């Protein structure tokens, strides 16, 4: 579904210095797979998503998406228009064929039922992030890119949103690439974990998580996390 082969990505600082953000980073994401991109702060994870989205085209290498369906993205901030309701924000991105569709099942799955006519300023941070997820899934994307959608949330709320994400994704499967710095989150969610080195970000390893998600109880997740850290000590 998605093939990433970045050989180099550089930025120019304010003083004219050329900074290499990404080195040699090559990986692929299979159709219908949930892949997490993990690495330390500043290694180029978000930059990689921007390159995939085409928001930045100044890089060496090639990125290929092999299906023609829409791509949706959820960023660290919900990015909801404050003068539009939850329902209006979600429908704003939809093509005409989907704009008038029934979204009640999606709202119910993300626990947004009854909040459709609320404005973003009336929502908690957690509810706003649910609305951002709903907007992405309403598009029925073939590729969904998530940029640390649960960062800065307290762990109980983040855990609840991770559960909702997997429930919605299981009901509406799509190919997912999710950026996170949280190894536990990656182990809970992913089919594969793409591990990056510190800047300039390169590929450290691709780690498969073969345990079914339904079997990833807290004890199993902890054991998987220990195995991952033992296999790749540099990730910490």
N, C-alpha and C positions, 0 to 999 in steps of 0.2 A: 504493500500500500504506500509506504513512505520510505524513500531511500535518501540518506543524508551522507554526503561525501564532501566535507569541508576541509580543504588543505590549509587555508589561512584566512583569518579575519583580523584586520588591524584598524585601530582608531588613531586619529591625530589629536594630541592634547592641545591645550590652549597655548602652550609655549612651542608648538610645532613638533614635539617629540612623537615618533611613531610607536604606538603600543600594540603589541600582539595580544589579542584577547583569546583567540582560538588557534590551536595548531592543527594537528592531524586528527580529525574527528569523523569517523565513519561508522554508521550503524543503520539498521533498517527496522521498520515496524510492520509486522504482518497484518493483513486485513482482519479486523475484529479483535486485535490484541490490545492489551492495556500495558503500556510501557512507561516506566518512570526514568527520568533523566536526573541523576543525582551527582552532586559534587559540591565542593566548598564554595563559600561566597566569593564572587568575582571570577569564577572559572569560565563563564560564558554560557551558562544555561539559558538565561533569558534572551541573550543575543542569538542563540541558536533558534529559539522560537521565532524571533523577529525575522531571521533569514528565511525560515520555512514559510512564514506568512507573506514574504515578499515586501515587508516594510523596510528592508535594507537589502540592497542588491550588490553592494560593494564588498565582494569576498572572492576568494579563490576556491574552486571546486564546483560541485553540482548538487542540486537538491531536486528530487523527482517525486511527484505524487502521481500514482498510477491510476487513480480513479477521478472521474469528472464531477463528483458530487460536491456540495458546498463544504467549506471548512469553517468551523466555529472556534472561537477562542474565549477563554475566561482568564482574566488577569488578576493580579493581587488585589486591585481595587475593583469594586463592582461596576463602576462607570455607568451608573444609571442616571438618566436625565431627571433632574429634580422637579421639573414642571410637568412631568408625565407620571401617570399611575404605574403600578407594577404591571398590569395587563398591557397598557399602552407601550411601556418600555420593551416588553417582550415581543409584542406584535410589530413593533417598528422595524425590526430587522428582517421580517419574513417576506418572502416573495408573494405576489398576488395569489398564487395557488394555495398558499398555506395561511395567509393573513386572517382569513375568516374562519379558520378551523376551530374545533372544540379542543381546548387545552385543559379541560377540567381534570382529566386523569393525570396529566403532568403536574398540575398544581397540587393535586392530592398527594402524589408520590413525594413531592418536596415539601409537603406540609405548608403550602401557601394558600390553601382554600380559605376563603373569607378575607383574604388580604389583597385581592385583585385590584381594588380601587383605592388602596393606600398609596401615598406618595413616598418616595425614598426617605425623606426626612422623618417620616413616621415609623421607619423600620429600624430594628436593631441591626448590628453589624452582621450577625448570623443570618437574619432574614434577608438582608440585602444580598448576601452571597448566595443564598438559595435562589433569589430572583435572577442573579447573573447566570447560575447554572441552568435555570429554567429557560432563559433566553437562548442559551447555546443549544440545548436539546430540542427546543421548539423548531429550530432550523432544520432538524433531521440531518445533521451533518454526516458526511462519510469520514471526515477527519476532525477530531476534537483536540485542541491544544489547550492545556491548563498550565498556568504559570503561578505556582504556589498559591492555589485558591484558598487555602486554610491557614496561611501564615498569620501570625500575631493573635490567633484565637486561643483561648484557654483550651486545654486538652479535652475536657469533657465535651465541649461544643464542637471542636475539631473532629473528635471521634464520631459524634452524631452525624456531622455533615459527610464524613467519609462513608458511613453506612448508607446514608441517603444517596450519595453519588453512585455507589455500587448497585444499589437497588434499581435506580433509574437506568443506569448503563446496562444492567442485565436484562431489563425489559425492552430496551431500545439499543441494542448493541451497535457500537461504532468503533472505529480505530482511534485509540487515545494515546497521546504523548503528554505526560504530565511532568513538569519540573518541580522538584522538591529538594530541600536540603535535609529533610527528615527521613533518616533511614528506616525507622519503624513504620512510618507512613508508606514508604515504598514497599516494604515487605508485606504489609497488610493488603495492598491494592494490586500490585503489579504481577503480570505474567513474566516480564523480563525487566531487569534493572540495568540501565546503561550507566556505568560509573565513569566519572570524569576526574582528571587530575587537577591540581591547582593551576592557576593561570601561568602560561597560556594553556587553556583547556584542551586536553587530548583524551583519547579513549584509554581508560585504564583496563576495563573489562566489561563484558556483558554477562550478567548473572541471571540464570533462569530460576524462577520460583515454581517448583513443580507441585507443591502441596495445594490441593483445591482450596478455593477461598472459603468454602463452607467449613473446612477443617482448620482454619487459621484462628483458633482460639488464642487468648492471651499467652498461655504457656507455650503453644506452638510458635507463635510469632516471636517470642523471646528466644526460643531455641534457634529459629531461622536467622534471627538477627545475630546471635552469637556465632553461628556458622559463617555468616557473611563477613563479619569482622575478622574471624580467624583466617578466612581465605584471602582477604585483602586488608592486611593490617594498616596500610597507609590511609584508609578511609576514616579511621578513628572510631 
